[in-house]
Amino acid sequence: MSKALTVKRRQPPKKPQISEQLSMFRNFYGDSKDLSNTIEMWDAIPKYAVAGRIQASMRDEKGNLPLYEQEFVYTPTYANRPEPLHCKVIIQPVKIKNKDGTSTDYYPSADEELVEEVLKKIFSDREFGELAEHDPTQKKSKVWFTLNMVQKELKERGRTRSLDEIKQSIEILAKTVLEVGLLKDRSRRGLLYTGTILQDLTRLTREDYLIDPKQLWCARLPEPISDSINNISYRQFNYGTLMDLKSPLARWFHKRLSHNYIQANHLNKYTISQTTIERDSGLVRHPRKDRRMAYVEGVLQELVEANVLETFEAEKAPTNTGKRVLNVKYHLQPSFDFVQEMKNANARNRDSQKGTVKLL
């Protein structure tokens, strides 16, 4: 008997388990093609803060990277918990084998960020995602996919990647260990999460693919995503806009505004400081303060051109001498379209909390 006849195709169950929480997660108020979800806590972690060119300068002569540490502040936006949590993430780099037999360390960066967003979008499809019932011992969200599915979605969003590049990004996501905890010098302390970005990855070998290219990979999304689905602590946002944005910092701004700016209206500006942007994103790295401020203003202009913002204003606070700028506060004026997107997200969340969302 040929091997092709004995290989069991890896595929989702014919009747995937559709819980009420997962149905609400998949229901969008608007065109679902361009909508996805931001995830409470998970998307606040600066997982993709070290760009490839920065990593290159950090590696030693053997290609090794040190543990990466980043402090950030996360403010829960659900269940009346507005207290900011001062956190730290420690990222363990992934060792990737090169064709010449050597190996190079990597942190996850922009490519992995985009692949994760695509996988979460695929998870929202009825055919390719499954969530275990609400059980503290079984918080599992599974997504089935092929490399071609990921490649096609990236290409449609103007993000062309080769299959080898996508495969490497998935390997980095599956092997990168994050340790996220509350800082010990604060009033609260403890571990929030330890684990990889993708878990329990079941992949295809090249031989499997040649036998049956329609076989599916499978991965488990991390527990914070399952928790967020079960607790309805996520928000609808414009995935299409996110994928169009070129700068990682612009995508960070867009996610933050989409999740935190729940009081959005055209008369209500969102204010954020330069120091907060630098601390919580980890994406502003130039040693000179004036260059860092100029970079942030350029990114905000990108958001204006993307119709996320209508305008913004930089309020510079001088030092006592008045010769140097101590900090900058940015007052962001949302666009009419973004305000409407936030109203849709607010309505969806209100209906979800009441259990009145129309289920699939």
Secondary structure, 3 states (H helix, E strand, C coil): CCHHHHCCCCCCCCCCCCCHHHHHHHCCCCCHHHEEEEECCHHHCCCCCCCHHHHHHHCCCCCCCCCEEEEEEECCCCCCCCCCEEEEEEEECEEEECCCCCEEEECCCHHHHHHHHHHHHHHCCCCCEEECCCCCCCCCEEEEECHHHHHHHHHHCCCCCCHHHHHHHHHHHHHCEEEEEECCCCCCCEEEEEEECCEEEECCCHHHHHHCCCCCEEEEECHHHHHHHHHCCEEEEEHHHHHHCCCHHHHHHHHHHHHHCCCCECCECEEEEHHHHHHHHCCCCCCCHHHHHHHHHHHHHHHHHCCCEEEEEEEEEECCCCCCEEEEEEEEEECHHHHHHHHHHHHHHHHHHHCCCCCC
